[in-house]
Amino acid sequence: MGWTRLYALIVKELLAVLRDPKGRAILIGPPIVQLLVFSYAATLEVRNVDVMVLNRDSGHWSQELIERIDGSPTFRNIAFAASQAQVQVAIDNQTVIAAVEIGPDFSRNIEAGSPADLQVVLDGRRSNASQIVAGYLSQIGAALAAETPVGKRAGTEFVSTVPRNWFNPNLTYQWFMVPNLIASIALLIGLIVTALSIARERELGTFDQLMVSPLRLHEILIGKLIPPMMIGLFHITVYILAAVFLFEVPLRGSLFLLYGSAIFYLGSVAGLGLFISALSMTQQQAILGAFLFMVPAMLLSGFATPIENMPAWLQPITLINPLRYFLVIVKGVFLKDIPLSEVANQTIPLALIATVTLSAAAWLFRRRLE
């Protein structure tokens, strides 16, 4: 590989993006504004929630409570745990968003008219959703209390729900939103910068010169790939600094794992951008193509709507969305010390997406050469 030629192409690409003052403003200004606006303004909706029940009581009222949770339209599936360890694993792996722990004296206390507490363990990484779920479970507990014999006589609600929020104890909404924005805004910038790359060459008439230059096909691809990844890593670094120092989001995991997976994530994004750019004849077509992919990618990533809320036929489509996987990594690194094995499980699909999209872009380039 001609490192001098490749270096010259990378410098050329960076200068093409950064030479124009308006271009520099677009790369820096809007992402920062989006980070601030979405961190404070975005909201979520909760439906089709999976919960877990740890029932240490064998009485009638605990079964009645479980049946009421099962009958609520808010909750989709109920998993039953045999120990606190199973609850912890389910919350850690985001299998459920909440776990209801029923104490051994629950039914006895209700019959005696004594206070009967429920503990609800919540996944604080999804602060807005978990808070709403806690409200639903509190309503179910209150309705149950009102219909007990003592509740009917006294007219009091003596079943109280005690929520505990793991990973985000204070339910700070920025702890959920800012890590999501790190991934989604990097997708926005990386996709647009890459998608404009080859289309810009065609409009300026330099694409043919590039094709007849001493650069080989793989050198052209690498030269087009590295600058957007460098810009993406710069943005991710800025967002991490803002998350830690501006929004005070805890960084509990490994930055090494985050940046390692970010390289594959940006590679998959750049691969998609190059594929779109290779299909486009003008920069306008490239921008439209980028937004045509970007809007569904945002909606199908789990950013705004949980994937489990989507129709069953739509959920498999999310498997080809790189944003879906990197969201899990970013939130895991920030809000919990996500293990290497889980990072690898989410990074492997990113590597596959990058391989497929870059291969498709190379095939389109080769057709142009022929």
C-alpha positions in Angstrom: 0.0 0.0 0.0 1.3 3.5 -0.9 1.2 5.2 2.5 2.2 8.6 0.9 -0.7 8.4 -1.6 -3.1 7.3 1.2 -1.9 10.1 3.5 -2.4 12.7 0.7 -6.0 11.4 0.0 -6.9 11.6 3.7 -5.5 15.1 4.0 -7.5 16.0 0.9 -10.7 14.6 2.3 -10.2 16.5 5.6 -9.5 19.7 3.8 -12.5 19.3 1.6 -14.7 19.0 4.7 -13.0 21.6 6.9 -11.8 24.3 4.4 -15.2 25.9 4.1 -16.1 28.0 7.3 -19.8 27.1 6.8 -18.9 23.4 6.7 -16.9 23.7 9.9 -19.8 25.4 11.6 -22.2 22.7 10.4 -20.0 20.0 11.8 -19.5 21.6 15.2 -22.6 23.8 15.9 -25.7 21.7 15.2 -24.4 18.6 17.1 -23.7 20.6 20.2 -27.2 22.3 19.9 -28.8 18.9 19.4 -27.0 17.5 22.5 -28.3 20.3 24.7 -31.9 20.4 23.2 -32.5 16.6 23.2 -31.0 16.1 26.6 -33.6 18.3 28.1 -36.6 18.2 25.8 -37.1 14.6 24.6 -39.8 12.3 26.1 -40.6 8.7 25.9 -43.7 6.4 26.1 -43.9 3.1 27.9 -45.9 0.0 26.7 -45.5 -3.8 26.5 -43.2 -3.9 29.5 -41.5 -7.1 30.7 -41.4 -7.5 34.5 -40.1 -10.1 37.0 -41.7 -11.3 40.2 -39.9 -12.6 43.2 -42.7 -14.0 45.4 -41.7 -15.1 48.9 -45.4 -15.3 50.0 -47.6 -18.3 49.3 -50.9 -16.6 50.3 -53.9 -15.5 48.4 -53.2 -11.8 48.1 -49.8 -12.3 46.5 -51.4 -14.4 43.8 -54.1 -11.8 43.4 -51.4 -9.1 42.9 -49.6 -11.2 40.3 -52.8 -11.8 38.4 -53.6 -8.1 38.4 -50.1 -7.3 37.0 -50.5 -10.0 34.4 -53.9 -8.6 33.4 -52.7 -5.0 33.0 -52.3 -3.9 29.4 -49.1 -2.1 30.3 -47.2 -5.4 31.0 -46.5 -8.0 28.4 -44.7 -10.9 30.1 -44.1 -11.8 33.7 -41.0 -13.9 34.6 -40.7 -15.5 38.0 -37.5 -15.5 40.0 -36.4 -17.9 42.7 -33.8 -15.7 44.2 -32.5 -12.2 44.4 -29.6 -13.2 42.2 -31.9 -14.0 39.3 -33.5 -10.6 39.7 -30.1 -8.9 39.5 -29.2 -10.9 36.4 -32.5 -9.9 34.7 -32.0 -6.2 35.5 -28.4 -6.3 34.5 -29.1 -7.9 31.1 -32.1 -5.6 30.5 -34.4 -8.7 30.2 -36.9 -6.8 32.4 -37.3 -3.2 33.3 -38.7 -3.9 36.8 -38.9 -6.6 39.4 -41.5 -6.9 42.1 -40.4 -8.4 45.3 -43.2 -9.7 47.5 -42.2 -10.4 51.1 -43.1 -13.6 53.0 -45.6 -11.8 55.3 -47.5 -9.9 52.5 -50.8 -11.8 52.7 -50.6 -12.2 56.5 -50.2 -8.4 56.9 -53.1 -7.7 54.6 -55.4 -10.0 56.5 -54.3 -8.5 59.8 -54.6 -4.9 58.5 -50.9 -4.2 59.0 -48.8 -2.3 56.4 -47.7 -4.6 53.6 -44.8 -3.3 51.6 -43.8 -4.2 48.0 -40.3 -3.6 46.8 -40.0 -2.7 43.2 -36.5 -2.9 41.7 -36.2 -0.7 38.6 -33.7 -0.4 35.8 -32.5 3.2 36.3 -30.7 3.3 33.0 -34.2 3.8 31.4 -35.1 6.4 34.0 -38.3 7.8 32.3 -39.7 4.4 31.5 -38.9 2.9 34.9 -40.5 5.8 36.7 -43.7 5.3 34.7 -43.6 1.6 35.4 -43.2 2.3 39.1 -46.3 4.5 39.0 -48.3 1.7 37.3 -47.3 -0.9 39.9 -48.1 1.6 42.7 -51.6 2.0 41.2 -52.1 -1.8 41.0 -51.0 -2.1 44.7 -53.3 0.7 45.8 -56.3 -0.8 43.9 -55.6 -4.2 45.5 -55.4 -2.6 49.0 -58.8 -0.9 48.5 -60.5 -4.2 47.8 -59.2 -6.1 50.8 -61.6 -6.6 53.7 -59.7 -4.2 55.9 -59.4 -1.7 53.1 -63.1 -1.8 52.4 -63.9 -1.2 56.1 -61.3 1.4 56.8 -61.2 3.1 53.4 -57.4 3.2 53.6 -54.7 2.1 51.3 -52.1 0.2 53.4 -50.2 -1.5 50.6 -47.3 0.7 49.8 -44.8 0.3 46.9 -41.2 1.0 47.7 -39.2 1.6 44.5 -35.4 1.1 44.1 -33.7 2.4 41.0 -30.6 0.5 40.0 -27.9 2.2 37.9 -29.7 5.6 38.1 -31.0 6.0 41.7 -32.3 9.5 41.3 -33.9 8.9 37.9 -31.9 11.7 36.4 -33.2 11.9 32.9 -30.0 13.1 31.4 -28.3 9.9 32.5 -30.5 8.1 30.0 -30.7 10.7 27.2 -27.1 11.8 26.9 -25.5 8.4 26.3 -28.1 7.8 23.6 -27.2 11.1 22.0 -23.5 10.2 21.8 -24.4 7.3 19.5 -27.2 9.0 17.5 -25.5 12.3 16.7 -22.3 10.4 15.7 -24.5 8.5 13.3 -25.9 11.8 11.9 -22.6 13.5 11.3 -20.7 10.4 10.2 -23.3 9.4 7.7 -23.7 12.8 6.1 -20.0 13.5 5.8 -19.3 10.1 4.2 -22.4 10.2 1.9 -21.3 13.5 0.5 -17.7 12.3 -0.2 -18.0 10.7 -3.6 -21.0 12.6 -4.7 -19.0 15.8 -4.2 -16.2 14.4 -6.3 -18.7 13.7 -9.1 -20.2 17.2 -9.0 -16.8 18.9 -9.0 -15.6 16.7 -11.8 -12.7 15.2 -9.9 -14.1 11.7 -9.6 -12.6 10.6 -12.9 -9.2 12.0 -11.9 -9.4 10.0 -8.7 -10.1 6.9 -10.7 -7.1 7.3 -13.0 -4.8 8.3 -10.2 -2.1 5.9 -8.9 -4.4 5.1 -6.0 -5.7 1.6 -5.9 -9.3 0.7 -5.2 -8.7 -0.3 -1.6 -6.6 2.8 -1.0 -9.5 5.0 -2.2 -11.9 3.2 0.1 -9.6 3.5 3.1 -8.8 7.2 2.3 -12.6 7.9 2.1 -13.2 5.9 5.3 -10.7 7.3 7.7 -11.5 11.0 7.7 -15.2 10.5 8.7 -14.1 8.1 11.4 -11.7 10.7 12.7 -14.4 13.3 12.8 -16.8 10.9 14.4 -14.2 10.0 17.1 -13.7 13.8 17.7 -17.5 14.2 18.2 -17.7 11.2 20.5 -14.9 12.6 22.6 -16.6 16.0 22.9 -19.9 14.3 23.9 -18.2 12.1 26.5 -16.6 15.2 28.0 -19.9 17.0 28.0 -21.7 13.9 29.5 -19.2 13.6 32.4 -18.5 17.3 33.2 -21.6 19.1 32.0 -24.4 16.6 32.7 -22.5 14.7 35.4 -23.4 11.3 34.0 -21.4 8.6 35.8 -18.8 6.8 33.7 -18.7 3.4 35.4 -17.2 1.3 32.6 -14.1 1.2 30.5 -13.3 4.0 28.0 -11.1 1.5 26.2 -14.0 -0.7 25.5 -16.2 2.3 24.4 -13.6 3.6 22.0 -12.8 0.1 20.7 -16.4 -0.5 19.8 -16.8 3.0 18.5 -14.2 2.3 15.8 -16.4 -0.6 14.5 -19.5 1.5 14.9 -18.1 4.4 12.9 -16.7 1.9 10.4 -20.2 0.6 9.8 -21.6 4.1 9.6 -18.9 5.1 7.1 -19.6 2.0 5.1 -23.2 2.8 4.8 -22.3 6.4 3.9 -19.9 5.2 1.2 -22.5 2.9 -0.2 -25.1 5.7 -0.4 -22.5 8.0 -1.9 -21.5 5.4 -4.5 -25.1 5.2 -5.6 -25.7 8.9 -5.8 -24.8 11.2 -8.7 -25.2 14.5 -6.9 -24.7 15.8 -3.3 -28.5 16.4 -3.1 -29.2 12.8 -3.8 -26.6 11.8 -1.2 -28.2 13.9 1.5 -31.6 12.6 0.7 -30.2 9.0 0.7 -28.6 9.6 4.1 -31.8 11.0 5.6 -33.8 8.1 4.0 -31.7 5.7 6.1 -31.2 7.9 9.1 -34.8 8.5 10.1 -35.8 4.8 10.2 -32.5 4.0 11.9 -33.2 6.4 14.7 -36.8 5.0 15.1 -35.7 1.4 14.9 -32.8 1.7 17.3 -34.5 1.7 20.7 -33.6 5.4 21.2 -37.1 6.8 21.3 -39.3 3.6 21.3 -38.2 0.4 23.0 -37.7 -2.3 20.4 -40.0 -4.7 22.3 -42.8 -2.2 21.7 -42.5 -2.7 18.0 -44.6 -5.2 15.9 -43.1 -8.6 15.8 -42.6 -8.4 12.0 -40.6 -5.1 12.4 -38.2 -6.2 15.1 -36.0 -8.4 12.8 -35.3 -5.3 10.7 -33.6 -3.6 13.6 -30.9 -6.3 13.5 -29.2 -4.5 10.5 -29.2 -1.2 12.3 -25.8 -0.3 13.7 -27.3 2.3 16.1 -29.2 -0.5 17.9 -25.9 -2.2 19.0 -23.9 0.9 19.9 -26.7 2.3 22.1 -26.4 -0.8 24.3 -22.6 -0.4 24.6 -22.7 3.4 25.3 -25.4 3.0 28.0 -23.7 0.0 29.4 -20.3 1.7 29.7 -21.7 4.8 31.3 -24.3 3.5 33.7 -22.9 0.1 34.6 -19.6 -1.6 34.2 -20.6 -3.6 31.1 -18.3 -6.7 30.7 -16.1 -7.4 27.8 -18.2 -10.3 26.7 -21.3 -8.1 26.3 -19.4 -5.5 24.4 -18.1 -8.2 22.1 -21.6 -9.5 21.5 -22.7 -6.0 20.4 -19.5 -5.3 18.4 -19.5 -8.4 16.2 -22.8 -7.3 14.4 -21.2 -3.9 13.9 -18.1 -5.5 12.3 -20.4 -7.6 10.0 -22.4 -4.5 8.9 -19.1 -2.7 8.2 -17.8 -5.6 6.2 -21.0 -6.0 4.1 -21.4 -2.2 3.4 -17.8 -1.6 2.5 -17.8 -4.7 0.2 -20.9 -3.4 -1.5 -19.3 0.1 -1.9 -16.1 -1.5 -3.3 -18.2 -3.5 -5.8 -19.9 -0.3 -7.0 -16.5 1.4 -7.3 -15.2 -1.5 -9.4 -18.2 -1.2 -11.7 -17.4 2.4 -12.2 -13.8 1.5 -13.1 -15.0 -1.0 -15.7 
